[in-house]
Amino acid sequence: MGCCGCCAALRPRYKRLVDNIFPVNPEDGLVRSNMDKLTFYSMSSPEKLDRIGEYLAQRVSRDIYRHRNPMVIIAMEAMDQLLVACHAQSLNLFVESFLKTVQKLLETTEPALQILASQSFVKFANIEEDTPSYHRRYDFFVSKFASLCHSNHPEVDVLNSLRLAGLRGIQGVVRKTVSDDLVENIWEPVHMDKIVPSLLYNMQHARPRRISNDDNSPNGLPEEQVDSENTALNIDPSALAENCLRELVGRASFGNIRSVIKPVFKHLDLHELWVPNDFAIYTFRVIMYSIQVQYSYAVVENLMMHLDTSSRSRAKVRTSMANVLAKIIAIAAGESVGPSVLEIVNSLLKHLKQSIMSAIPIEDKEAVTDEKHFQESLISALAEFAYHLPDYQKIEIMMFIIGGTPGTGKSDPENVPAETLLQHMLLKCLLKVSHKYKSTNFSTSLPLTFLDPLLRTSLVQDAYVRVLVQEILHCLLDRHDNRSKLKKPSVDICDLNLAIDKCSRADSLFYKNHGSRILVNLSESLDLNNVTRENIEAIYCTAALICVELATDEMLVDILRWALAVQDVALTNTMLHPKNRLSLHVIAISIVTLASHTMSVTTLIEYSSKVVTARNGSAPYLLNFNESSAESIQQDSISPECLLDFNAIADCMKEAGRDIMGMIPLQGPFNANQRYSWADSSVNQPSSFTDLSNINLDGSESNTSSPGLARRYAEEEVTFEALKKVLAEPVESRREAEYEKRQVICEKFRNTPFQQLVASSQSKGDVLNDTLNQILTRISVLPCGQPELNAVQHNNQSLPHYGNNFPDLFVY
């Protein structure tokens, strides 16, 4: 005994302290008093920590080999306490022994020891080390924890415990490595290909209520699940896996997003989880609500790229991907700025075009149906994306779509089967986006570069396309939700309860620039031979919205002439179906009644009521379209009292004190033959084709600067008194004087016989000819090299008449 005591005394003190923490009976557990001594010794002599750790590791290895699991548990408890208590610089050496011990525990086949190792590693991961370790690697721990996540132990409780241990271990590895740039890069594909599938594998077995999609939840989870999340983390592997995925995605920088998202795509592809797509939507909602907001659009871009690579997949798979995109794209829209917006839109449109082109040669009806579902999903995704964008970006998207639509040029699509279908789909996209847009200023909503292609497309031969274009105009013109009330023609305006605001200056300017050409375009659309009932009703709705939203005096004149033109088409165009001709009569009286009430023109309201009363008595089919009687009705048999009369409307306008200058020049309504030249769209057109008062009829703009010609107005003399009078004169009186002068000129050209106008113009031409002769005579008689010309004689001096010799003067 003495010899043994001497040997024990010769052993190092740290070994004696380590041995003393183990009890004689393993069931008694760790000896606390001796553990406190070991802890104090370690803190007093930190240089001994590495040796203490190495010795504990040796004891654990021996106990594992001998299957003394209680002693292993005591040793790991001691190592955990030392790890938490000591923060010296030499802790790195102790950590190496600690990680070796954890590794040996994970390599065993005992579930209890594997769970113990995971718990110890989590405690280590939560410690913030003062000095980094450059040589430490976690490859083994990532692989081993990932394998625990896929455990298939026959006992359910042990299975859940092992999976929870693996998930906590992965969470610990991520926390330990992601915050320190000097340690191993956990974002490498070799690690992400193990971590992400392990998380998704456990999320697959989530309760159905967790996978159900709740779009109103701010973090992608139903509200009742958010409240019990902390409890679920301890008992439910799927809840912990989701929490780990959220933490992993939330820590990812922009450059590492691809490393996280790519394994997700691979897992969904290999396990065929796209169809049905409940789990895919659930996964991506978790990702979108966890990622940093400024990087959210990168997830959408990666999903679009994966859709590109899956172009040969089944249509159902691509449809599910598009549905996932539609679910998450709204989350990213708020952070998408600049080129990324058009990139996403362009990619969606590219997939739409590819789907349409590939669906044409397919004869299988089921495959064609699947492709149509895929196309509808893309359109929904685009609409959902546009809904969450600012208004100015919605306009850019609409202009981008209309720019790529076939048939927006000067001709219809050439490849009828493919391009016509593409035209339909792109216009549906445009309609979806316009539904999401709230118009405030028409100059912004309908710029010329967007309005011109729309109007050109409204004249194509495809009747369905024309309906789509009119519906797009409805969305952009309607600012007070009136389009649902104006879908059908009606003469009972008071029953519609329309919301009407005063026309602003900007709206008035918009109509002055573009309103008349829109009405001409609508008139041309009605004159097409293949016009349908849907076309007629859509065109009426457009005209009615213009009447309500752009209520100006100029609009009133134009809309009345447009109504008369519609009636003229109904009476004269024999190529139209009798049903459609009667519909045009209904439209004409409805738009006149609407315009009179909108502009509050009493005399016009009375006249429209008179026509409505006459139709109720003798031609009720002109108010309420009756298809059964359309074939038997002859247009010539309609009584004049039931038709709109130009002279009667002009008298009503004159009695109301309204300006009818725009209605007089043609002595009747404009018609579809007065077409707007699209080639001249870049030229400064007159503000309205009805505004004759703004046209210069004198033809002598530059007369005042030409010698020998009288001034524009004989009484205007540029003298000091005249200038003083102009400055002192009120602005209103000067405007009235100018208006009266214009009216005199207009009346002169309206009432003066044509021969007299020709003679007047000829006399001015003679004066100009004489003046030119005078100038050229002076030039011809000068000697060569004379530096200056003599002053030209006054206009009252006689000049020689050169007659046919006038061109010979240019020989000199």
C-alpha positions in Angstrom: 0.0 0.0 0.0 2.8 2.3 0.7 4.2 1.8 -2.7 0.9 2.6 -4.3 0.5 5.7 -2.2 4.0 6.9 -3.2 3.1 6.3 -6.9 -0.1 8.3 -6.5 1.8 11.1 -4.9 4.2 11.2 -7.9 1.3 11.7 -10.4 0.8 15.2 -11.7 -1.7 17.3 -9.7 -4.1 17.9 -12.6 -4.5 14.1 -13.1 -5.2 13.6 -9.4 -7.8 16.4 -9.6 -9.4 14.8 -12.7 -9.5 11.4 -11.1 -11.1 12.7 -8.0 -14.2 14.0 -9.9 -15.2 10.5 -10.7 -17.2 8.7 -8.0 -16.7 5.1 -6.9 -20.3 4.4 -7.8 -21.1 5.8 -11.2 -24.7 6.2 -10.3 -23.8 8.9 -7.8 -22.8 11.2 -10.6 -20.1 13.9 -10.7 -18.4 14.8 -7.4 -19.3 18.5 -7.1 -16.7 19.5 -4.5 -13.8 18.0 -6.4 -15.2 19.5 -9.7 -15.0 22.9 -8.0 -11.3 22.2 -7.1 -10.6 21.2 -10.7 -12.3 24.3 -12.1 -10.3 26.6 -9.7 -7.1 24.9 -10.6 -7.8 25.3 -14.3 -8.6 29.0 -13.9 -5.5 29.6 -11.7 -3.2 27.6 -14.1 -4.6 28.0 -17.6 -1.5 26.6 -19.1 -2.6 23.2 -17.7 -6.0 23.3 -19.6 -4.6 21.5 -22.7 -3.3 18.6 -20.5 -6.5 18.4 -18.5 -8.4 18.1 -21.7 -6.1 15.5 -23.2 -6.3 13.4 -20.0 -10.1 13.6 -20.0 -10.2 12.6 -23.6 -8.1 9.5 -22.8 -10.4 8.5 -20.0 -13.5 8.9 -22.2 -11.9 6.8 -25.0 -11.1 4.1 -22.4 -14.6 4.2 -21.0 -16.2 4.1 -24.4 -14.2 1.0 -25.3 -15.2 -0.6 -22.0 -18.9 0.4 -22.5 -18.9 2.3 -19.2 -21.4 4.9 -20.4 -22.1 6.5 -17.0 -18.4 7.4 -16.7 -18.5 8.8 -20.2 -21.4 11.0 -19.2 -19.6 12.2 -16.1 -16.5 13.1 -18.1 -18.5 15.0 -20.7 -20.2 17.0 -18.0 -16.8 17.9 -16.5 -15.6 19.0 -19.9 -18.7 21.1 -20.5 -18.2 22.9 -17.2 -14.5 23.6 -17.8 -15.4 24.9 -21.3 -17.9 27.3 -20.0 -15.8 28.5 -17.0 -12.4 29.0 -18.7 -11.9 31.8 -21.2 -8.1 31.9 -21.4 -6.1 32.2 -24.6 -5.0 28.6 -24.2 -8.6 27.4 -24.5 -7.9 26.6 -28.1 -5.8 23.6 -27.0 -8.5 22.4 -24.7 -11.1 22.7 -27.5 -9.1 20.4 -29.7 -9.3 17.7 -27.1 -13.0 18.5 -26.5 -13.8 18.2 -30.2 -12.0 14.9 -30.5 -14.0 13.6 -27.6 -17.3 14.8 -29.2 -16.2 13.1 -32.4 -15.6 9.8 -30.7 -19.1 10.0 -29.1 -20.7 10.6 -32.5 -18.8 7.7 -34.0 -20.5 5.3 -31.6 -23.7 3.5 -32.4 -25.3 4.4 -29.0 -28.1 6.9 -29.5 -27.7 8.2 -26.0 -24.0 9.0 -26.6 -24.7 10.6 -29.9 -27.4 12.8 -28.3 -24.9 13.7 -25.5 -22.3 14.7 -28.1 -24.7 16.9 -29.9 -25.7 18.7 -26.6 -22.0 19.2 -25.7 -21.3 20.6 -29.2 -24.2 23.1 -28.9 -22.8 24.4 -25.6 -19.5 24.8 -27.3 -21.0 26.6 -30.3 -22.7 29.2 -28.0 -19.3 30.2 -26.5 -17.6 33.3 -28.0 -13.9 32.6 -28.2 -11.4 35.4 -27.8 -9.0 34.2 -30.4 -9.9 32.5 -33.7 -8.6 29.1 -34.7 -7.3 28.9 -38.3 -6.8 25.2 -38.5 -10.1 24.0 -37.0 -12.3 22.1 -39.4 -15.9 21.0 -39.1 -16.3 18.7 -42.1 -16.9 15.6 -39.9 -19.5 17.3 -37.7 -21.5 18.6 -40.7 -21.6 15.1 -42.2 -22.4 13.3 -38.9 -25.1 15.8 -37.9 -26.6 15.6 -41.4 -26.7 11.8 -41.1 -28.5 12.1 -37.7 -31.1 14.3 -39.4 -31.9 11.4 -41.7 -32.0 8.8 -38.9 -34.5 5.9 -39.4 -34.4 4.4 -36.0 -37.4 2.0 -35.5 -38.5 3.6 -32.2 -40.3 6.9 -32.8 -39.1 8.6 -29.6 -35.5 7.7 -30.3 -36.0 8.7 -33.9 -37.2 12.2 -33.0 -34.4 12.6 -30.4 -31.7 11.7 -32.9 -33.1 14.0 -35.6 -33.4 16.8 -33.0 -29.8 16.2 -32.0 -28.7 16.4 -35.6 -30.6 19.6 -36.3 -29.2 21.2 -33.2 -25.8 20.2 -34.2 -26.2 21.7 -37.6 -27.5 24.9 -36.0 -24.4 24.9 -33.8 -22.0 24.5 -36.7 -23.7 27.4 -38.6 -23.6 29.7 -35.6 -19.9 28.8 -34.9 -18.7 29.3 -38.4 -20.9 31.9 -40.0 -19.9 34.7 -37.6 -16.1 34.3 -38.1 -14.6 34.9 -41.5 -11.2 33.3 -40.4 -12.6 29.8 -39.9 -13.8 27.4 -42.5 -16.3 28.7 -45.0 -19.6 27.0 -44.3 -21.2 28.4 -47.4 -19.2 26.1 -49.7 -21.3 23.8 -51.9 -19.8 20.7 -50.2 -21.4 21.8 -46.9 -24.6 23.3 -48.2 -25.4 20.2 -50.2 -25.5 18.3 -46.8 -27.1 21.0 -44.6 -30.0 22.2 -46.7 -31.3 18.8 -47.8 -31.2 17.7 -44.1 -33.3 20.6 -43.1 -35.8 20.1 -46.0 -36.0 16.4 -45.3 -37.3 17.1 -41.7 -39.6 19.9 -42.9 -41.3 17.5 -45.3 -42.7 15.6 -42.4 -44.3 18.7 -40.9 -47.8 18.7 -39.8 -50.3 19.6 -42.6 -51.3 22.8 -40.8 -47.7 24.0 -40.8 -47.3 23.5 -44.6 -50.7 25.2 -45.3 -50.2 28.6 -46.8 -51.4 31.6 -44.9 -50.8 34.6 -47.1 -51.8 37.0 -44.3 -49.2 35.9 -41.8 -46.2 38.3 -41.7 -43.6 35.5 -41.3 -45.2 32.8 -43.4 -46.7 30.8 -40.5 -50.3 30.6 -39.3 -50.7 32.8 -36.2 -51.5 29.9 -33.8 -48.3 28.2 -34.8 -46.3 31.4 -34.1 -47.5 31.4 -30.5 -46.4 27.9 -29.8 -43.2 28.0 -31.8 -40.8 27.7 -28.7 -42.6 24.6 -27.5 -42.5 23.0 -30.9 -38.8 23.4 -31.2 -38.2 21.0 -28.3 -40.5 18.2 -29.6 -41.0 18.6 -33.3 -38.1 18.1 -35.7 -39.9 19.9 -38.5 -40.3 23.0 -36.4 -36.7 23.0 -35.4 -35.7 22.4 -39.1 -37.7 25.3 -40.2 -36.1 27.5 -37.5 -32.7 26.4 -38.6 -33.5 27.2 -42.3 -34.7 30.7 -41.3 -31.5 31.3 -39.3 -29.3 30.0 -42.1 -31.0 32.1 -44.8 -31.1 35.2 -42.6 -27.4 35.0 -42.1 -26.6 34.6 -45.8 -25.0 37.5 -47.7 -25.8 38.4 -51.3 -23.0 36.3 -52.6 -24.0 33.2 -50.6 -27.7 33.2 -51.6 -27.1 31.0 -54.6 -25.3 28.4 -52.4 -28.4 28.1 -50.2 -31.0 28.2 -53.0 -29.4 25.7 -55.4 -29.7 22.7 -53.0 -33.3 23.6 -52.5 -34.0 23.2 -56.2 -32.0 20.0 -56.3 -34.0 18.5 -53.4 -37.3 19.4 -54.9 -36.4 18.0 -58.2 -35.0 14.7 -56.9 -37.9 14.0 -54.6 -40.5 15.3 -57.2 -41.9 17.7 -54.7 -43.0 20.3 -57.3 -46.3 18.5 -58.0 -48.2 19.1 -55.9 -46.4 22.3 -54.9 -47.7 22.8 -51.4 -44.3 22.0 -49.8 -42.5 24.1 -52.4 -44.6 27.1 -51.7 -44.2 26.5 -48.0 -40.4 26.3 -48.3 -40.0 29.4 -50.5 -42.3 31.4 -48.2 -40.0 30.5 -45.3 -37.0 31.6 -47.4 -38.6 34.9 -48.6 -39.7 35.9 -45.1 -36.3 35.1 -43.6 -33.9 36.5 -46.1 -32.6 40.1 -45.8 -35.1 42.3 -47.6 -32.6 43.9 -49.9 -31.7 40.4 -51.3 -35.2 39.0 -51.7 -35.3 39.6 -55.4 -32.2 37.4 -55.8 -34.4 34.4 -54.8 -36.8 35.3 -57.6 -34.0 35.5 -60.1 -32.6 32.1 -59.0 -36.1 30.6 -59.4 -36.4 32.1 -62.9 -33.0 30.6 -63.8 -34.1 27.2 -62.6 -37.2 27.6 -64.7 -34.9 28.3 -67.6 -33.0 25.1 -67.0 -36.3 23.1 -66.6 -37.7 24.1 -70.0 -37.8 20.4 -71.0 -39.7 19.3 -67.9 -43.3 18.4 -67.9 -45.8 21.2 -68.2 -47.3 20.4 -64.8 -43.8 20.8 -63.2 -43.3 24.1 -64.9 -46.8 25.3 -63.9 -46.1 24.5 -60.3 -42.8 26.5 -60.5 -44.7 29.4 -62.0 -47.3 29.1 -59.2 -44.6 29.2 -56.6 -43.2 32.2 -58.4 -46.6 33.9 -58.3 -46.8 33.3 -54.5 -43.4 34.7 -53.6 -42.8 37.4 -56.3 -45.0 39.9 -54.5 -42.7 39.7 -51.5 -39.7 40.6 -53.7 -41.4 43.3 -55.7 -41.1 46.0 -53.0 -37.3 45.7 -53.1 -36.8 45.3 -56.9 -35.5 48.5 -58.4 -33.9 49.5 -61.6 -32.9 46.9 -64.2 -34.0 44.0 -62.0 -37.7 44.8 -62.6 -37.4 44.6 -66.4 -35.2 41.6 -66.2 -37.8 39.7 -64.3 -40.6 40.8 -66.6 -38.5 40.0 -69.7 -37.8 36.5 -68.3 -41.5 35.9 -67.7 -42.4 37.0 -71.2 -39.7 34.9 -72.7 -41.1 31.8 -71.0 -44.6 32.7 -72.1 -43.4 33.1 -75.7 -41.5 29.8 -75.6 -44.5 28.0 -74.2 -46.8 29.4 -76.9 -44.4 28.5 -79.7 -43.9 24.9 -78.3 -47.6 24.3 -77.8 -48.6 24.9 -81.5 -47.4 21.6 -82.9 -48.7 19.5 -80.0 -51.7 17.4 -80.8 -52.3 15.9 -77.4 -55.2 17.8 -75.8 -54.1 17.1 -72.3 -50.6 18.5 -73.0 -52.1 21.6 -74.6 -54.2 22.1 -71.6 -51.2 21.8 -69.3 -49.3 24.4 -71.4 -52.3 26.8 -71.1 -52.2 26.4 -67.4 -48.5 27.2 -67.4 -49.2 30.3 -69.5 -51.9 31.4 -67.1 -49.6 30.9 -64.2 -46.9 33.1 -65.8 -49.5 35.8 -66.4 -50.6 35.6 -62.8 -47.0 35.9 -61.6 -46.5 38.9 -63.8 -49.6 40.6 -62.5 -48.8 39.8 -58.9 -45.3 41.3 -59.4 -46.6 44.5 -61.0 -49.3 44.9 -58.3 -46.6 45.6 -55.6 -44.5 48.0 -57.8 -44.8 51.8 -57.9 -47.0 53.3 -60.5 -44.2 54.6 -62.7 -42.7 51.1 -62.9 -46.1 49.7 -63.9 -46.2 52.1 -66.8 -42.7 51.0 -67.8 -43.8 47.3 -67.7 -46.9 48.0 -69.8 -44.8 49.9 -72.4 -42.3 47.0 -72.3 -45.1 44.5 -72.9 -46.8 46.4 -75.7 -43.4 46.9 -77.4 -43.0 43.1 -77.7 -46.6 42.4 -78.8 -47.1 41.3 -82.4 -49.5 43.4 -84.4 -48.7 46.7 -82.6 -46.9 47.8 -85.8 -48.7 48.7 -89.1 -49.7 45.1 -89.9 -51.2 42.1 -88.3 -49.2 39.1 -87.2 -47.9 37.1 -90.1 -47.6 33.7 -88.4 -51.3 33.4 -87.6 -51.3 30.2 -85.4 -48.3 31.2 -83.2 -48.1 35.0 -83.2 -51.9 35.5 -82.8 -51.9 33.3 -79.7 -48.8 35.2 -78.5 -50.6 38.5 -79.1 -53.6 37.2 -77.1 -51.4 36.2 -74.2 -49.3 39.4 -74.1 -52.4 41.5 -74.2 -53.8 39.5 -71.3 -50.6 40.2 -69.4 -51.1 43.9 -70.2 -54.7 43.8 -69.1 -53.7 42.1 -65.8 -51.1 44.8 -65.1 -53.5 47.6 -66.1 -56.0 46.2 -63.6 -53.4 46.7 -60.8 -52.7 50.3 -62.0 -54.5 53.3 -60.5 -54.6 56.1 -62.9 -54.3 59.7 -61.7 -52.8 61.7 -64.6 -53.7 60.7 -68.1 -50.6 62.2 -69.5 -48.6 59.8 -67.3 -50.9 56.8 -67.8 -51.2 57.1 -71.6 -48.0 58.7 -73.0 -47.8 58.9 -76.8 -45.3 56.0 -77.0 -47.9 53.8 -75.3 -51.1 55.2 -76.7 -50.1 54.9 -80.4 -49.4 51.1 -80.3 -52.6 50.6 -78.4 -54.7 52.4 -80.9 -53.0 50.6 -83.8 -53.7 47.3 -82.2 -57.4 48.2 -81.8 -57.8 48.2 -85.5 -56.5 44.7 -86.2 -58.7 42.1 -87.8 -58.9 39.9 -84.7 -62.1 40.9 -82.9 -61.0 39.4 -79.6 -57.8 41.4 -79.7 -59.8 44.6 -80.2 -61.9 43.7 -77.1 -58.8 43.3 -75.0 -57.4 46.6 -76.1 -60.6 48.4 -75.2 -60.6 46.7 -71.8 -57.1 48.0 -71.2 -58.2 51.5 -72.1 -61.1 51.1 -69.6 -58.7 50.3 -66.8 -56.4 53.3 -67.7 -59.2 55.8 -68.2 -61.4 54.9 -65.3 -60.4 56.8 -62.1 -63.7 56.6 -60.2 -64.7 53.0 -60.7 -67.4 53.8 -63.3 -66.5 51.2 -65.9 -68.7 48.6 -64.3 -71.7 51.0 -64.5 -70.9 51.8 -68.2 -70.5 48.3 -69.5 -73.9 48.4 -71.2 -75.5 51.3 -73.1 -78.3 53.0 -71.1 -80.3 56.1 -71.4 -81.3 56.1 -67.7 -78.2 58.1 -66.6 -79.6 59.1 -63.2 -79.9 55.5 -62.2 -76.2 54.8 -62.8 -74.9 57.0 -59.9 -71.8 57.9 -61.7 -68.9 59.5 -59.8 -67.9 62.6 -61.8 -65.2 65.2 -60.9 -64.3 68.5 -62.5 -61.9 68.1 -65.4 -58.5 69.4 -64.4 -56.2 71.6 -66.5 -53.9 68.6 -67.2 -56.8 66.4 -68.3 -58.1 69.1 -70.6 -54.6 69.4 -72.1 -54.5 65.6 -72.6 -57.8 65.7 -74.4 -56.7 68.6 -76.5 -53.7 66.6 -77.6 -55.0 63.0 -77.9 -58.8 62.9 -77.3 -59.9 63.5 -80.9 -57.7 60.8 -82.3 -59.0 58.3 -79.8 -62.6 59.0 -80.9 -61.6 58.7 -84.6 -60.0 55.4 -83.7 -63.2 54.2 -82.0 -65.2 55.3 -85.1 -62.9 53.3 -87.4 -63.3 50.2 -85.1 -67.0 50.3 -85.4 -66.8 50.5 -89.2 -64.9 47.2 -89.5 -66.9 44.4 -91.1 -66.2 41.7 -88.4 -67.3 43.9 -85.5 -69.1 41.9 -82.8 -71.5 42.8 -80.0 -68.6 42.6 -77.5 -66.6 45.0 -79.6 -69.5 47.5 -79.8 -70.2 47.4 -76.0 -66.4 47.8 -75.3 -66.2 50.8 -77.6 -69.2 52.4 -76.0 -67.6 51.9 -72.6 -64.4 53.6 -73.8 -66.3 56.6 -75.2 -68.5 56.8 -72.1 -65.4 56.9 -69.9 -63.9 59.7 -72.0 -67.2 61.5 -71.7 -67.2 61.2 -67.9 -63.5 61.6 -67.1 -62.7 64.3 -69.7 -65.7 66.6 -69.4 -64.7 69.6 -71.4 -66.5 71.8 -74.0 -64.2 70.5 -76.7 -65.0 66.9 -75.7 -68.7 67.7 -75.9 -68.5 68.9 -79.5 -66.4 65.9 -80.5 -68.5 63.3 -78.7 -71.7 64.7 -80.3 -70.1 64.4 -83.7 -68.9 60.9 -82.8 -72.4 59.9 -81.9 -73.7 61.2 -85.2 -70.9 59.3 -87.0 -71.9 56.1 -85.2 -75.5 56.6 -86.3 -74.3 57.3 -89.9 -72.4 54.0 -89.9 -75.5 52.2 -88.7 -77.6 53.7 -91.5 -75.1 53.4 -94.4 -72.9 50.4 -93.7 -74.8 47.5 -95.2 -71.9 45.1 -94.6 -72.7 45.0 -90.9 -75.0 42.5 -89.4 -78.5 43.8 -88.7 -78.1 43.2 -85.0 -74.9 45.3 -84.9 -76.5 48.1 -86.8 -79.3 48.3 -84.2 -76.7 48.2 -81.5 -75.0 51.3 -83.0 -78.3 53.2 -82.8 -78.5 52.3 -79.1 -74.9 53.5 -78.6 -75.5 56.8 -80.4 -78.5 57.9 -78.2 -76.9 56.6 -75.0 -73.7 58.6 -75.5 -75.6 61.8 -76.4 -77.7 61.4 -73.3 -74.6 60.7 -71.1 -72.8 63.7 -72.6 -75.7 66.1 -72.1 -76.0 65.0 -68.4 -72.3 65.1 -67.8 -71.9 68.6 -69.2 -75.3 69.7 -67.8 -76.6 71.1 -71.1 -80.3 71.5 -70.4 -81.4 72.0 -74.0 -79.5 68.9 -75.1 -81.0 66.9 -72.2 -84.4 67.9 -73.4 -83.7 67.0 -77.0 -82.2 63.5 -76.1 -85.3 62.9 -73.9 -87.5 63.8 -76.8 -85.7 61.3 -79.1 -85.9 58.6 -76.4 -89.7 59.2 -76.0 -90.1 59.0 -79.8 -88.2 55.7 -79.8 -90.2 54.3 -76.9 -93.4 55.0 -79.0 -92.5 53.8 -82.4 -89.1 52.1 -82.3 -88.3 50.5 -78.9 -85.8 48.2 -80.5 -83.5 51.3 -80.9 -83.3 51.6 -77.1 -83.2 48.0 -75.9 -81.6 45.7 -78.4 -84.0 43.0 -79.4 -82.2 40.2 -81.3 -85.4 38.5 -82.5 -86.6 41.5 -84.5 -83.2 42.6 -85.9 -83.5 40.7 -89.2 -86.9 42.1 -90.1 -86.1 45.8 -89.4 -85.2 48.0 -92.4 -83.0 51.0 -91.7 -85.0 53.1 -94.2 -88.2 52.5 -92.3 -86.9 54.2 -89.1 -88.8 57.4 -88.5 -86.7 60.6 -88.6 -88.0 61.6 -85.2 -86.3 58.5 -83.8 -82.9 59.5 -85.2 -80.4 62.1 -84.0 -80.5 65.2 -86.2 -77.4 67.4 -86.7 -79.3 70.6 -87.1 -81.4 70.0 -84.0 -78.2 69.3 -81.9 -76.5 72.4 -83.3 -79.6 74.5 -82.3 -79.6 73.0 -78.8 -75.9 73.9 -78.4 -76.5 77.4 -79.7 -79.4 78.0 -77.3 -77.2 76.8 -74.4 -74.5 79.3 -75.4 -72.0 76.5 -76.3 -69.4 77.0 -78.9 -70.3 75.0 -82.0 -67.4 76.1 -84.2 -66.1 72.6 -84.4 -69.4 71.3 -85.8 -69.9 73.8 -88.6 -67.1 73.2 -91.1 -68.3 69.8 -92.2 -72.0 70.6 -91.8 -72.4 67.2 -90.2 -70.6 64.5 -88.3 -67.1 63.3 -88.9 -66.9 59.7 -90.2 -64.5 56.9 -90.3 -63.0 58.1 -93.6 -61.3 60.9 -91.8 -58.4 58.8 -90.6 -55.5 59.8 -88.5 -52.2 59.3 -90.2 -49.9 57.3 -87.9 -46.9 58.3 -90.0 -47.4 61.9 -88.9 -47.5 61.1 -85.2 -44.2 62.8 -84.6 -45.4 66.0 -86.3 -47.1 68.7 -84.3 -50.8 68.1 -85.1 -53.6 70.6 -84.4 -55.0 70.4 -80.9 -58.3 69.1 -82.3 -59.7 68.5 -85.7 -62.8 70.4 -84.7 -61.1 73.6 -83.5 -61.3 75.8 -86.6 -60.8 78.9 -84.6 -57.1 78.0 -84.0 -56.4 77.6 -87.7 -54.7 80.5 -89.5 -56.9 81.3 -92.5 -55.2 84.5 -93.5 -52.1 82.8 -94.9 -50.0 85.9 -94.4 -48.0 85.2 -91.2 -44.9 86.7 -92.7 -46.5 89.6 -94.7 -45.4 92.2 -92.2 -41.7 91.4 -93.0 -42.1 91.3 -96.8 -41.6 94.6 -98.7 -44.5 95.8 -100.7 -47.2 94.0 -98.8 -49.7 95.3 -96.4 -49.8 94.3 -92.7 -52.1 91.6 -91.4 -54.5 94.2 -90.0 -54.5 97.5 -91.7 -55.3 99.4 -88.5 -52.2 98.1 -86.7 -49.4 100.7 -86.8 -46.3 100.1 -84.8 -46.0 103.5 -83.1 -45.2 104.6 -79.6 -48.9 105.4 -79.0 -49.9 101.9 -80.2 -47.3 100.2 -77.9 -48.4 102.3 -75.0 -52.0 101.4 -75.7 -51.2 97.7 -75.8 -49.4 97.9 -72.4 -52.2 99.9 -70.8 -55.0 97.8 -72.3 -56.5 95.0 -70.1 -55.6 91.5 -71.1 -59.2 90.4 -71.3 -60.2 93.2 -73.7 -57.2 92.4 -75.9 -58.1 88.7 -76.0 -61.7 89.6 -76.9 -60.4 91.9 -79.7 -58.3 89.1 -81.1 -61.2 86.7 -80.9 -63.4 89.1 -82.8 -60.8 89.5 -85.5 -60.5 85.7 -85.9 -64.3 85.4 -86.1 -64.3 88.0 -88.9 -61.8 86.1 -90.8 -63.6 82.8 -90.3 -66.9 84.3 -91.4 -65.2 85.8 -94.4 -63.9 82.5 -95.6 -67.2 80.7 -94.8 -69.5 83.2 -96.6 -67.4 84.7 -99.4 -67.9 83.0 -102.8 -65.0 80.9 -103.9 -64.2 83.0 -107.0 -63.9 86.1 -104.9 -61.5 84.4 -102.5 -59.4 83.3 -105.5 -59.3 86.8 -106.9 -58.2 88.2 -103.5 -55.4 85.7 -103.3 -54.4 86.4 -106.9 -54.1 90.2 -106.1 -51.8 89.4 -103.2 -49.8 87.1 -105.5 -49.4 89.9 -108.1 -48.1 92.3 -105.4 -45.6 89.7 -104.3 -44.5 89.1 -107.9 -44.0 92.8 -108.4 -41.9 93.1 -105.3 -39.7 90.2 -106.4 -39.3 91.8 -109.8 -38.2 95.0 -108.1 -35.5 93.3 -106.0 -34.2 91.3 -108.9 -34.1 94.3 -111.2 -31.9 96.1 -108.7 -29.6 93.1 -108.6 -29.4 92.8 -112.4 -28.3 96.4 -113.0 -25.5 96.4 -110.4 -21.9 96.2 -111.8 -19.8 93.2 -110.7 -17.9 93.6 -107.4 -20.1 96.4 -106.0 -20.0 95.9 -102.3 -23.4 97.2 -101.4 -26.8 97.4 -102.9 -28.8 100.6 -103.3 -31.9 100.9 -101.2 -35.0 99.4 -102.7 -37.5 101.9 -103.9 -40.8 102.3 -102.1 -43.8 100.2 -102.9 -45.6 103.1 -104.7 -42.9 103.3 -107.4 -43.6 101.5 -110.7 -41.4 98.5 -111.6 -40.9 97.0 -115.0 -42.9 93.8 -115.7 -40.6 91.0 -116.9 -43.3 88.5 -117.9 -41.8 85.4 -119.4 -38.2 86.7 -119.1 -38.4 86.4 -115.3 -36.3 83.2 -115.1 -33.6 84.7 -117.3 -32.6 87.0 -114.4 -30.9 84.1 -112.6 -28.4 83.7 -115.5 -26.5 86.6 -114.1 
